[in-house]
């Protein structure tokens, strides 16, 4: 059985004009990019636009992807981040997060056999979603990339345009902030560390 093509192989075929390579790369990378844009913007329509624009950037002649500087995934997250920053600049503040819906970035774990457990899980996922959404942007983006999307520190550093040490320190600070926010919402009982809960919730 033929092994799946790497991102770089798909990118090379895409640049050669092969439409199937674009579709394969889109199917492979679109979900994570959409979730990242959704968690950062709080808007499904903004996330859709950002995701489309990221892939359109790949087919332009001036596409600046350089494999020697990092992975294609990190490059795509970096484009998404730049587009989101432009959105913020235009609006002069973060896009308000709709705390009543927009849960596409957080998978809900449903247990039909135990409605009470399901309700508790839903409440914890919602509390986590609110906590992540309330973080300042620079902390939210490292949580979304490293904890929710499980991007490694090196790739996150490329995507964010900062040293790995900065990613580590921001993530440490963000996890501390999340722990406080979730503890404040909790009404007793032991809790899972916020970053572990984040992984379980996705």
Helices and strands as residue ranges (DSSP letters): H 7-15, H 19-41, H 44-59, G 67-69, H 72-91, H 115-134, H 137-142, I 143-148, H 153-160, H 164-185, H 194-201
